Amino acid sequence: MPRDDLTTRLDEAIACARAGGAYTLEAFHAGVVMAERKGDGTPVTATDRGCERLIRERIAASFPNDGMLGEEFGDEPGSSGYRWIIDPIDGTFSFMHGVPLYTTLIGIERISGDGGRGKGDDGEVVAGVIYAPALDEMVYAMSGGGAWHTVSGAEPTPARVSKTPTLAEATVSTTSLDYWDDPAGWLAIDRACAHTRGWADAYAVLLVATGRCDAVIESNVHPWDVAPFGPILAEAGGLFTDWRGRTTAHTDTVVVSNGLVHDALLGLVGADH
């Protein structure tokens, strides 16, 4: 039986994430990572750029008509109706400091408007991968295909969110107050939930998708920071929105949760955004 377009692309996304992640490990384990500052003040390394270049080359070889959007090399239009959204190292700060919680992120967006030739803000991310190379841990999903979790190459098992019923009982993570324009918003969440933690970047979302954390809330994000989250959380039984409750990767805020505490979190941050 022939494989459908999305399944084939998800298989390649998994392979690309593993290949890109493996590329990052040489510099990570060497422990000497030189970085420069981009225009927005965030760090970037030669490994970020090399990893994204490797992933783009693989995608172009397998799906030459697909578009691509990446953190380091921008938008490359396509004509197939699909666009890949790539973050080669999500958590460059962790990567630079030898902390194994950085990830490689790939989302596959189905474009509904312009066939993938433009920005694709009207697209829907329908498959995605979060891969933590230094831990060899991955969660992935596609719409209608379930969410799956694998560690150290073991057979994948279903990824499911927690059943924590209320925010007062929940553990909520954010990467850092550095990214909050108004830290008072985070303090309100801290008072409302049982525990807060700073598990870094997209790895915290992997924890939510596998039931080990109840929610993540972030500010000042970009599409490549969040692209895989929608299909992964939906298939794992949770929710992904921005602070206004919109289910789009084209936003600068994100709430990821087990679904049961989502409305409470939106109630604390959504009104002003």
NURORO-310133 format. One line per 4 residues: for each residue x, z, y of N, C-alpha, C. Coordinates in Angstrom, 2 decimals. Each point is the difference from the previous one (the first is absolute). Last residue first. Example, Ala and Ser with C-alpha at 12.3 -4.5 7.8 and 13.67 -1.06 7.14 Angstrom:
% residues 2
12.85:7.08:-2.25:0.82:0.06:1.19:-0.77:0.73:1.09 ~ 0.29:-0.07:-5.72:-0.89:0.00:1.19:0.90:0.00:1.20
END
This chain:
% residues 273
-3.31:26.01:40.25:0.77:-1.19:-0.34:-0.91:-1.12:-0.44 ~ -1.25:4.62:1.06:0.85:-0.39:1.11:0.79:-1.27:-0.27 ~ -3.01:2.02:-3.23:-0.76:-0.16:1.24:0.84:-0.53:1.14 ~ 1.62:1.15:-4.60:-0.58:-1.31:0.27:-0.60:-0.19:1.36
2.13:4.04:-2.30:0.86:-0.92:0.77:-0.71:-1.24:0.51 ~ -2.07:3.69:-2.55:0.99:0.68:0.80:0.79:-0.95:0.89 ~ -3.31:-1.51:-3.12:-0.65:0.82:1.01:0.97:0.70:0.92 ~ 1.49:-2.41:-3.78:-0.39:-0.90:1.08:-0.68:0.76:1.13
1.10:2.43:-3.85:1.19:-0.39:0.73:-0.33:-0.95:1.17 ~ -3.47:1.25:-2.88:0.45:1.17:0.74:1.25:-0.32:0.83 ~ -1.70:-3.25:-2.96:-0.84:0.15:1.18:0.43:1.18:0.86 ~ 2.24:-0.70:-4.19:0.26:-1.04:0.98:-0.80:0.20:1.29
0.39:2.39:-4.46:0.36:0.69:1.25:0.14:-0.98:1.16 ~ -1.17:-1.49:-4.40:-0.85:1.17:0.20:0.29:0.72:1.30 ~ 2.62:-3.80:-1.52:-1.38:-0.38:0.33:-0.88:1.18:0.35 ~ 4.84:-0.11:-0.85:-0.75:-0.06:-1.26:-1.45:-0.38:0.22
3.69:-1.70:3.61:-0.48:1.26:-0.59:-0.64:-0.23:-1.35 ~ 2.66:-2.01:4.90:-0.10:-0.25:-1.43:-0.44:1.29:-0.65 ~ 0.39:-2.38:5.21:-0.41:1.15:-0.79:-0.15:-0.47:-1.43 ~ 2.51:-1.98:4.89:-0.45:-0.07:-1.39:-0.42:1.37:-0.50
1.48:-3.58:4.64:-0.26:1.34:-0.54:-0.51:-0.12:-1.42 ~ 0.89:-3.77:2.85:1.17:0.84:0.25:-0.20:1.44:-0.44 ~ -1.79:-5.26:-1.73:-0.34:1.16:0.80:1.26:0.81:0.24 ~ -1.62:-3.73:-3.35:0.43:-0.41:1.34:-0.44:1.06:1.00
-1.14:0.05:-4.65:1.42:0.28:0.12:0.53:-0.31:1.39 ~ -5.15:1.59:-1.47:0.86:-1.13:0.33:1.45:0.46:0.04 ~ -5.00:2.06:-0.26:0.84:-0.27:-1.18:0.82:-1.26:0.25 ~ -2.29:4.00:3.40:0.06:-1.41:-0.37:0.96:-0.21:-1.17
-1.10:4.14:2.62:-0.78:-0.25:-1.20:0.00:-1.43:-0.47 ~ 2.48:2.22:3.67:-1.37:-0.39:0.39:-0.89:-0.27:-1.21 ~ 4.65:1.03:-0.39:-0.64:1.19:0.56:-1.40:-0.28:0.50 ~ 1.72:-3.09:-3.96:0.70:0.50:1.17:-0.81:1.16:0.59
-0.05:-0.87:-5.31:-0.53:-0.55:1.25:0.99:0.31:1.11 ~ -0.93:0.54:-5.73:1.00:-0.34:1.00:-0.72:-0.58:1.21 ~ -1.19:3.08:-4.91:-0.34:-0.78:1.18:1.23:-0.23:0.86 ~ -1.03:0.97:-5.68:0.10:0.64:1.31:-0.42:-0.93:1.12
0.53:-0.87:-4.92:-1.16:0.85:0.27:0.02:0.68:1.34 ~ 3.03:-3.40:-2.05:0.28:1.34:-0.52:-1.12:0.99:0.28 ~ -0.13:-4.51:1.58:-0.02:-0.06:-1.46:0.30:1.35:-0.64 ~ 0.14:-0.40:4.74:-1.34:-0.35:-0.47:-0.08:0.03:-1.51
4.20:0.65:2.06:-0.88:1.16:0.12:-1.41:-0.30:-0.49 ~ 3.13:-3.55:-0.04:0.46:1.08:-0.87:-0.94:1.19:0.07 ~ -0.72:-3.77:2.87:-0.39:-0.23:-1.40:0.44:1.12:-0.93 ~ 1.20:0.59:4.64:-1.42:-0.24:-0.20:-0.39:-0.22:-1.45
4.67:0.51:1.58:-0.77:1.22:-0.21:-1.47:-0.26:-0.34 ~ 3.98:-3.04:1.09:-0.47:0.17:-1.39:-1.06:1.08:-0.17 ~ 1.93:-1.04:4.50:-0.71:-1.12:-0.64:-0.48:0.27:-1.42 ~ 2.53:2.64:3.66:-1.23:0.47:-0.67:-0.65:-1.05:-0.89
4.05:-0.49:2.85:0.09:1.39:-0.44:-1.14:0.41:-0.92 ~ 0.26:-4.30:2.18:0.90:0.07:-1.16:0.18:1.43:-0.51 ~ -2.68:-0.86:3.97:-0.60:-0.52:-1.24:0.90:0.11:-1.22 ~ 0.88:3.65:3.68:-0.13:-1.45:0.10:-0.59:-0.53:-1.30
0.00:5.13:2.88:0.40:-0.82:-1.14:-0.20:-1.48:0.34 ~ -0.93:4.59:2.39:1.07:-0.93:0.39:0.56:-0.76:-1.20 ~ -2.41:4.30:-1.59:-0.20:-0.71:1.27:1.17:-0.93:0.23 ~ -2.60:2.80:-4.49:1.16:-0.45:0.75:-0.45:-0.72:1.28
-1.49:3.23:-4.74:-0.45:-0.53:1.28:1.21:-0.32:0.85 ~ -1.80:1.27:-5.44:1.11:-0.30:0.91:-0.60:-0.55:1.28 ~ -1.74:3.08:-4.73:-0.18:-0.92:1.13:1.31:-0.17:0.74 ~ -0.44:2.46:-4.21:-1.40:-0.34:0.24:-0.21:-1.00:1.13
3.93:0.82:-3.99:-0.23:0.37:1.39:-1.41:-0.50:0.31 ~ 1.42:-0.77:-4.26:0.92:1.11:0.27:0.00:0.47:1.45 ~ -2.31:-3.88:-2.54:-0.65:1.31:-0.09:0.86:1.20:0.32 ~ 0.79:-5.00:0.21:0.20:0.56:-1.34:-0.44:1.46:-0.08
-0.22:-2.55:4.06:-0.57:-0.92:-0.99:0.10:0.53:-1.42 ~ 2.04:2.39:3.61:-1.47:0.06:0.08:-0.63:-0.86:-1.09 ~ 4.67:-0.16:0.36:-0.45:1.31:-0.50:-1.51:0.14:0.07 ~ 1.97:-3.82:1.89:0.11:-0.06:-1.46:-0.48:1.31:-0.62
0.40:-0.03:4.57:-1.20:-0.75:-0.41:0.01:-0.21:-1.51 ~ 3.75:1.98:1.96:-1.12:0.94:0.04:-1.30:-0.68:-0.41 ~ 3.87:-2.60:0.50:0.05:0.77:-1.24:-1.13:1.02:-0.04 ~ 0.86:-2.79:3.84:-0.95:-0.48:-1.01:0.09:0.74:-1.31
2.02:2.72:3.96:-0.40:-1.39:0.06:-0.93:-0.38:-1.15 ~ 2.22:4.71:-0.69:0.33:-1.06:0.93:-0.74:-1.30:-0.24 ~ -1.22:5.40:-0.22:0.49:-0.98:-0.98:0.03:-1.37:0.65 ~ -1.04:4.69:1.84:0.60:-1.18:0.61:0.60:-0.94:-1.02
-4.35:3.90:0.14:1.34:-0.31:-0.43:0.50:-1.26:0.71 ~ -4.23:4.19:-0.15:0.54:-1.24:0.55:1.44:-0.15:-0.47 ~ -4.90:2.86:-1.55:1.45:-0.15:0.05:0.35:-1.30:0.71 ~ -4.56:1.60:-0.12:0.67:1.11:-0.69:1.51:-0.06:0.16
-3.31:-1.99:3.87:0.24:-0.21:-1.43:0.76:1.17:-0.60 ~ -1.22:-0.31:4.72:-1.23:-0.27:-0.75:0.22:-0.11:-1.50 ~ 3.50:0.67:3.40:-0.89:1.18:-0.03:-1.19:-0.21:-0.93 ~ 3.01:-3.58:0.68:0.71:1.09:-0.66:-0.88:1.25:-0.10
-1.54:-3.68:2.50:-0.08:-0.25:-1.44:0.66:1.14:-0.78 ~ 0.38:0.15:4.62:-1.41:0.21:-0.37:-0.21:-0.23:-1.49 ~ 4.21:-0.95:1.82:-0.21:1.44:-0.09:-1.44:0.34:-0.36 ~ 1.23:-4.49:0.87:0.47:0.45:-1.30:-0.21:1.50:-0.18
-1.08:-1.84:4.15:-0.91:-0.53:-1.01:0.41:0.42:-1.40 ~ 2.72:1.00:3.73:-1.12:0.93:-0.13:-1.01:-0.49:-1.03 ~ 3.87:-2.58:1.43:0.16:0.88:-1.16:-1.12:1.01:-0.17 ~ 0.34:-4.89:2.28:-0.55:1.29:0.37:0.09:0.94:-1.20
1.89:-4.22:-0.39:-0.02:0.03:1.45:-0.49:1.35:0.51 ~ 2.53:-0.99:-4.73:-1.28:0.36:0.58:0.11:0.03:1.53 ~ 3.63:-0.71:-3.21:-0.83:-1.19:0.11:-1.37:0.27:0.62 ~ 3.37:3.40:-0.94:0.65:-0.99:0.86:-0.92:-1.18:0.28
-0.93:3.58:-3.11:-0.64:0.07:1.32:0.66:-0.94:0.99 ~ 0.02:-1.04:-5.33:0.70:0.77:1.02:-0.83:0.03:1.28 ~ -1.65:-1.50:-4.46:1.45:-0.17:-0.09:0.74:0.90:0.97 ~ -4.62:1.51:-2.24:0.38:-1.00:1.00:1.51:-0.10:-0.01
-4.35:2.24:-3.36:1.38:-0.32:0.38:0.04:-0.95:1.19 ~ -3.37:3.88:-2.85:0.06:-1.19:0.84:1.43:-0.19:0.48 ~ -3.40:2.88:-3.75:1.37:-0.17:0.48:0.09:-1.34:0.71 ~ -4.60:3.34:-0.89:0.83:-1.19:-0.20:1.43:0.17:0.49
-4.28:2.75:0.18:0.76:0.19:-1.24:1.11:-1.03:-0.19 ~ -3.03:-0.06:3.73:0.49:1.38:-0.01:0.82:0.33:-1.24 ~ -2.30:-4.17:0.54:1.23:0.05:0.75:0.60:1.40:0.00 ~ -3.05:-1.49:-4.15:-0.14:0.26:1.43:1.37:0.04:0.67
-0.71:-0.98:-4.82:-1.27:-0.35:0.62:-0.06:0.15:1.51 ~ 3.64:-1.54:-4.05:-0.12:1.09:0.96:-1.20:-0.26:0.91 ~ 1.93:-2.64:-3.79:-1.42:0.33:0.17:-0.19:1.20:0.93 ~ 4.03:-4.19:-0.52:-0.42:1.36:-0.32:-1.51:0.16:0.17
2.00:-4.91:-1.23:0.13:0.99:1.05:-0.48:1.37:-0.48 ~ 2.16:-4.01:-3.12:-1.27:0.56:0.49:0.28:1.07:1.04 ~ 2.28:-4.25:-3.38:0.23:0.86:1.16:-1.36:0.45:0.53 ~ 1.60:-1.74:-5.17:-0.87:-0.10:1.16:0.39:0.99:1.09
3.89:-1.81:-3.11:-1.21:0.79:-0.23:-0.88:-0.09:1.23 ~ 4.51:-2.91:-2.44:-0.84:0.43:1.12:-1.22:0.80:-0.47 ~ 4.80:-0.08:-2.57:-1.27:-0.74:-0.02:-0.88:0.50:1.15 ~ 5.14:0.69:0.87:-0.96:0.38:-1.04:-1.26:-0.85:0.10
4.08:0.04:2.95:-0.31:-1.08:-0.91:-0.96:0.33:-1.12 ~ 1.26:3.08:3.57:1.15:-0.32:-0.85:-0.33:-1.03:-1.07 ~ -4.30:1.45:2.10:1.25:0.68:0.35:1.06:-0.39:-1.02 ~ -5.31:-1.62:1.99:1.04:-0.03:-1.02:1.26:0.64:0.55
-5.74:-1.15:0.91:1.17:0.81:0.36:1.00:-0.07:-1.15 ~ -4.78:-2.72:2.22:0.86:0.36:-1.13:1.27:0.66:0.50 ~ -5.56:-1.75:1.15:1.29:0.42:0.56:0.83:0.60:-1.12 ~ -4.26:-3.90:-0.07:0.49:1.36:-0.21:1.31:0.25:0.71
-2.73:-4.10:0.22:0.89:0.10:-1.15:0.52:1.38:-0.29 ~ -2.85:-1.75:3.76:-0.70:-0.19:-1.25:0.84:0.17:-1.24 ~ 2.68:-0.82:4.28:-1.43:0.23:0.10:-0.68:-0.35:-1.32 ~ 5.00:1.59:-0.27:-0.67:-1.13:0.64:-1.49:0.25:-0.07
5.03:3.06:-0.35:-1.42:-0.28:-0.25:-0.35:-1.36:0.55 ~ 4.26:4.18:-1.01:-0.42:-1.34:0.42:-1.45:-0.22:-0.36 ~ 4.64:3.68:0.25:-1.44:-0.10:-0.15:-0.40:-1.37:0.54 ~ 4.89:2.64:-1.83:-0.79:-1.05:0.62:-1.48:0.25:-0.20
5.60:1.94:-0.53:-1.43:0.34:-0.11:-0.80:-1.01:0.80 ~ 5.01:1.16:-0.53:-0.56:-0.98:-0.93:-1.47:0.33:-0.29 ~ 3.14:2.05:3.21:-0.73:0.78:-1.00:-0.50:-0.87:-1.14 ~ 2.30:-1.90:3.67:0.90:1.08:-0.42:-0.64:0.93:-1.01
-2.53:-3.69:1.97:1.10:-0.43:-0.88:0.85:1.15:-0.53 ~ -5.20:-0.55:1.41:1.07:0.90:0.42:1.22:-0.26:-0.89 ~ -4.72:-2.90:1.46:1.05:0.26:-0.98:1.07:0.88:0.63 ~ -5.32:-2.27:0.49:0.88:0.99:0.60:1.04:0.35:-1.07
-3.76:-4.31:0.81:0.98:0.74:-0.79:0.71:1.00:0.91 ~ -4.90:-3.44:-0.24:1.14:0.63:0.64:0.84:0.82:-0.96 ~ -4.70:-3.56:1.31:0.90:0.51:-1.02:1.19:0.63:0.70 ~ -3.55:-1.83:2.50:-0.72:0.07:-1.27:0.89:0.44:-1.17
-0.85:-0.23:5.77:1.05:0.23:-0.99:-0.68:0.30:-1.34 ~ -1.97:-3.01:4.13:-0.21:1.21:-0.79:1.15:0.13:-1.00 ~ -0.76:-2.66:5.18:0.22:-0.01:-1.43:-0.29:1.35:-0.64 ~ 0.03:-1.58:4.77:-1.30:0.06:-0.66:0.15:0.01:-1.52
3.72:-0.42:3.00:-0.58:1.31:0.23:-1.35:0.15:-0.67 ~ 3.55:-3.71:0.15:-0.69:0.51:-1.17:-0.61:1.37:0.20 ~ 2.87:-3.43:2.65:0.36:1.40:-0.19:-0.73:0.64:-1.16 ~ 0.26:-5.18:-0.41:0.17:0.81:1.20:0.32:1.42:-0.34
-0.76:-3.36:-3.33:0.91:-0.66:0.93:0.26:0.85:1.24 ~ -2.97:0.67:-4.05:1.32:0.60:-0.03:0.97:-0.59:0.99 ~ -4.74:-1.10:-0.56:0.79:-0.50:-1.12:1.40:0.55:-0.06 ~ -3.59:1.22:3.17:0.77:-1.19:0.36:0.89:-0.51:-1.12
-3.47:3.74:-0.58:-0.29:-0.82:1.16:0.76:-1.30:0.08 ~ 0.23:3.71:-3.35:-1.35:-0.57:-0.02:-0.25:-1.00:1.11 ~ 4.27:2.13:-3.25:-0.40:-0.36:1.36:-1.35:-0.68:-0.03 ~ 2.77:3.73:-3.12:-0.78:-1.24:-0.11:-0.59:-0.29:1.38
4.53:2.97:-1.67:-1.18:-0.14:0.84:-0.68:-1.34:-0.25 ~ 3.64:3.77:-2.26:-0.41:-1.40:-0.09:-1.36:-0.12:0.68 ~ 4.54:3.63:0.20:-1.44:-0.24:-0.05:-0.28:-1.48:-0.05 ~ 4.34:3.76:-0.81:-0.46:-1.39:0.03:-1.52:0.00:-0.09
4.67:3.56:0.75:-1.44:-0.25:0.06:-0.28:-1.50:0.04 ~ 3.95:4.08:-1.33:-0.18:-1.41:0.31:-1.49:-0.31:-0.12 ~ 2.54:5.00:1.12:-0.73:-0.92:-0.87:0.15:-1.45:0.47 ~ 2.23:5.59:0.27:-0.30:-1.28:0.65:-0.65:-0.95:-1.02
1.73:4.58:-0.82:-1.44:-0.22:0.17:-0.33:-1.29:0.75 ~ 4.34:2.58:-1.32:-0.49:-1.05:-0.90:-1.48:-0.34:0.16 ~ 4.29:1.53:3.33:-1.23:0.62:-0.51:-0.75:-1.04:-0.82 ~ 4.20:-0.46:2.72:0.13:0.29:-1.42:-1.18:0.71:-0.60
0.65:-1.77:4.60:0.43:1.37:-0.21:0.06:0.39:-1.48 ~ -1.47:-4.35:1.61:1.29:0.24:0.65:0.57:1.37:-0.33 ~ -4.38:-1.15:-1.54:1.02:-0.81:-0.66:1.39:0.30:0.56 ~ -3.73:1.93:2.14:0.27:0.64:-1.29:1.12:-0.73:-0.73
-1.44:-2.00:3.92:0.65:1.27:0.33:0.34:0.77:-1.28 ~ -2.53:-3.99:-0.29:1.43:-0.26:0.19:0.75:1.29:0.33 ~ -4.79:-1.23:-1.56:0.71:1.27:-0.04:1.50:-0.22:0.12 ~ -2.37:-3.86:-1.86:-0.87:0.87:0.77:0.58:1.42:-0.11
1.96:-5.04:-0.90:0.30:1.43:-0.15:-0.92:0.76:0.94 ~ -0.95:-4.53:-0.59:1.05:0.11:-1.01:0.44:1.44:-0.27 ~ -4.68:-2.32:1.42:0.87:0.99:0.62:1.12:0.29:-0.99 ~ -4.07:-4.08:0.71:1.18:0.59:-0.66:0.64:1.06:0.89
-4.49:-3.51:-1.27:0.44:0.91:1.06:1.03:0.94:-0.60 ~ -2.41:-5.16:-1.10:0.70:1.18:-0.50:0.48:0.83:1.18 ~ -4.22:-3.79:-0.69:1.18:0.42:0.74:0.54:1.30:-0.58 ~ -3.68:-4.53:-1.12:0.60:1.29:-0.32:1.19:0.26:0.93
-2.53:-4.06:0.08:-1.02:1.02:0.08:0.48:1.38:-0.40 ~ 2.54:-4.29:0.40:-0.69:0.20:-1.27:-1.21:0.93:0.08 ~ 3.61:-1.52:3.29:-1.21:-0.83:-0.03:-0.86:0.26:-1.22 ~ 3.93:2.71:3.53:-0.20:-0.74:-1.24:-1.30:-0.77:0.06
4.00:2.75:3.54:-1.33:-0.50:-0.38:0.00:-0.74:-1.33 ~ 2.97:4.07:1.93:0.29:-1.35:-0.46:-1.30:-0.58:-0.52 ~ 1.93:4.49:3.18:-1.08:-0.74:-0.62:0.44:-1.42:-0.35 ~ 3.52:4.34:0.49:-1.20:-0.48:0.67:-0.92:-0.83:-0.87
4.33:2.51:-0.89:0.09:-1.42:0.33:-1.31:-0.62:0.45 ~ 0.73:4.78:-1.23:1.27:-0.41:0.58:0.03:-1.44:0.47 ~ -3.89:2.20:-2.06:0.47:0.84:1.10:1.22:-0.59:0.68 ~ -3.50:-3.32:-2.38:0.88:1.10:-0.38:0.50:0.76:1.21
-3.59:-4.07:-2.22:0.21:0.84:1.18:0.85:1.18:-0.43 ~ -1.70:-5.29:-1.96:0.70:1.28:-0.14:0.09:0.68:1.37 ~ -2.92:-4.26:-3.07:0.60:0.55:1.19:0.70:1.31:-0.29 ~ -0.78:-4.23:-3.55:-0.49:1.29:0.48:0.71:0.39:1.30
0.93:-3.91:-2.82:-1.01:-0.21:1.03:-0.60:1.30:0.54 ~ 3.36:-0.32:-3.62:0.55:-0.58:1.23:-1.01:-0.19:1.12 ~ 0.85:2.94:-4.41:-1.24:-0.33:0.71:0.36:-0.60:1.36 ~ 3.46:1.13:-3.12:-1.15:0.03:-0.91:-1.28:-0.49:0.66
4.16:0.26:2.42:0.27:-0.80:-1.19:-1.22:-0.09:-0.90 ~ -0.11:2.74:3.87:0.01:-1.42:0.37:0.24:-0.89:-1.20 ~ 0.28:4.68:-0.58:-1.38:-0.42:0.26:-0.05:-1.49:0.30 ~ 4.25:1.94:-0.51:-0.72:-0.04:-1.28:-1.43:-0.49:0.20
2.64:0.66:3.82:0.49:-1.15:-0.77:-0.72:-0.11:-1.33 ~ -0.92:3.73:2.75:-0.55:-1.23:0.56:0.45:-1.22:-0.80 ~ 1.84:4.17:-1.14:-1.41:-0.06:-0.36:-0.62:-1.29:0.51 ~ 4.46:0.88:1.24:-0.10:-0.24:-1.44:-1.46:-0.17:-0.43
0.86:1.25:4.45:0.40:-1.39:-0.23:-0.12:-0.36:-1.48 ~ -0.70:4.46:1.29:-1.13:-0.85:0.37:0.32:-1.47:-0.23 ~ 3.44:3.08:-0.82:-1.10:0.19:-0.95:-1.18:-0.90:0.35 ~ 3.69:0.14:2.95:0.34:-0.68:-1.25:-1.11:0.10:-1.03
-0.45:2.34:4.08:-0.09:-1.44:0.22:0.30:-0.77:-1.29 ~ 0.40:4.72:-0.05:-1.38:-0.38:0.32:-0.12:-1.51:0.05 ~ 4.30:1.70:-0.39:-0.72:0.02:-1.27:-1.47:-0.33:0.20 ~ 2.92:0.54:3.69:0.22:-1.30:-0.65:-0.75:-0.07:-1.32
-2.12:3.33:3.49:1.30:-0.17:-0.64:0.13:-1.43:-0.55 ~ -2.94:3.14:3.99:-0.01:-1.09:-0.97:1.42:-0.15:-0.55 ~ -3.45:3.72:3.17:1.26:-0.47:-0.59:-0.23:-1.17:-0.95 ~ -2.92:1.18:4.60:0.09:0.36:-1.41:1.28:-0.57:-0.61
-1.59:-0.74:4.61:0.70:1.26:-0.21:0.14:0.41:-1.45 ~ -1.84:-4.14:2.03:-0.96:1.10:0.07:0.63:1.35:-0.28 ~ 2.55:-4.07:-0.17:-0.55:0.13:1.33:-0.98:1.14:0.16 ~ 3.58:0.59:-3.84:-0.77:-1.15:0.43:-0.59:0.27:1.39
4.62:2.09:-2.30:-1.33:0.26:0.52:-0.68:-1.31:0.40 ~ 3.78:1.02:-4.07:-0.11:-0.27:1.42:-1.43:0.26:0.43 ~ 3.49:1.70:-4.35:-1.26:-0.48:0.56:0.18:-0.34:1.47 ~ 2.74:1.12:-5.12:0.10:-0.19:1.44:-1.29:-0.61:0.52
1.60:2.95:-4.51:-0.97:-0.97:0.51:0.11:-0.05:1.52 ~ 2.17:2.19:-4.76:0.49:-0.38:1.32:-0.89:-1.13:0.51 ~ -0.42:1.94:-4.45:-0.08:1.10:0.96:0.55:-0.29:1.38 ~ -0.71:-2.23:-4.63:1.33:0.07:0.61:0.06:1.07:1.07
-4.09:-1.07:-2.16:0.85:0.86:-0.82:1.43:0.08:0.54 ~ -3.11:-2.79:2.26:-0.54:1.35:-0.04:0.93:0.93:-0.78 ~ 0.92:-4.65:0.17:0.34:0.69:1.25:-0.48:1.44:-0.02 ~ -1.15:-2.54:-3.73:1.47:0.02:0.10:0.43:0.74:1.26
-4.67:-0.83:-0.91:0.60:1.17:-0.64:1.52:0.05:0.11 ~ -3.21:-3.53:1.54:0.26:1.10:0.93:0.84:1.11:-0.62 ~ -1.47:-3.80:-2.58:0.97:-0.42:1.01:0.37:1.16:0.92 ~ -3.47:0.54:-3.12:1.31:0.05:-0.65:1.11:-0.38:0.98
-4.45:-0.44:1.46:0.40:1.39:-0.12:1.36:0.16:-0.63 ~ -1.88:-4.29:0.21:0.39:0.47:1.32:0.46:1.44:-0.04 ~ -1.70:-1.78:-3.95:1.25:-0.68:0.35:0.51:0.47:1.36 ~ -4.18:1.62:-1.46:1.08:0.53:-0.84:1.34:-0.64:0.37
-3.82:-1.61:2.16:0.25:1.38:0.42:1.14:0.60:-0.81 ~ -1.51:-4.29:-1.20:0.72:-0.03:1.28:0.34:1.41:0.46 ~ -2.66:-0.49:-3.86:1.37:-0.44:-0.27:0.84:-0.01:1.28 ~ -4.57:0.97:0.43:0.65:1.07:-0.75:1.47:-0.35:-0.26
-2.63:-3.32:1.94:0.23:1.09:0.96:0.70:1.17:-0.67 ~ -1.43:-3.60:-2.68:1.20:-0.34:0.76:0.33:1.07:1.03 ~ -3.93:0.50:-2.48:1.15:0.08:-0.92:1.30:-0.30:0.75 ~ -3.99:-0.61:2.36:0.32:1.42:-0.18:1.18:0.17:-0.94
-1.64:-4.37:0.62:0.70:0.51:1.19:0.33:1.48:-0.14 ~ -2.52:-1.99:-3.39:1.34:-0.58:0.00:0.80:0.50:1.19 ~ -4.50:1.22:-0.22:0.76:0.67:-1.05:1.43:-0.51:-0.04 ~ -2.97:-2.17:2.92:0.35:1.33:0.48:0.81:0.78:-1.04
-1.69:-4.42:-1.01:1.00:-0.02:1.06:0.46:1.39:0.40 ~ -1.77:-0.63:-5.01:-0.52:-0.34:1.31:1.09:0.16:1.06 ~ 0.81:-1.43:-5.23:-0.06:1.17:0.86:-0.50:-0.42:1.36 ~ -1.15:-2.39:-4.93:0.83:-0.04:1.21:-0.19:1.26:0.84
-0.43:-0.30:-5.44:-0.85:0.00:1.19:0.89:0.00:1.25
END
